[in-house]
Amino acid sequence: MVERLEFHYTPKHGSWLNVAKIEFSTLSRQCLKDRIPDAPTLIREIRAWESDRNNRTIKVDWQFTAANARIKLKRLYPTFYPGQTTRYLLIYLLEFSGAGT
């Protein structure tokens, strides 16, 4: 089974991850709440759920704004003060990207 898995390395702090969590939660509540006896039935159930969801063009109501992000994720945003040179900015960017280590 491991040979069939395909890993995609993506950032852990992106909003896409929250959307994926929402979709998996919805799948679990709407489709997987009952016992499913075997893999072929599971696949059929998930495909039917996915098809219905895509046909109805269900969207996630994303309410996390850029302003909220700046407050909640303040530690990820640099603070520069008047008089700082671009050298400090370059050092920060190198450290943040991991290129400076």
Secondary structure, DSSP 8 states (H G I E B T S, - for coil): -GGG-------TTSHHHHHHHHHHHHHHHHTSSS---SHHHHHHHHHHHHHHHHHTT--------HHHHHHHTGGGS----TT--HHHHHHHHHHHHTTT-
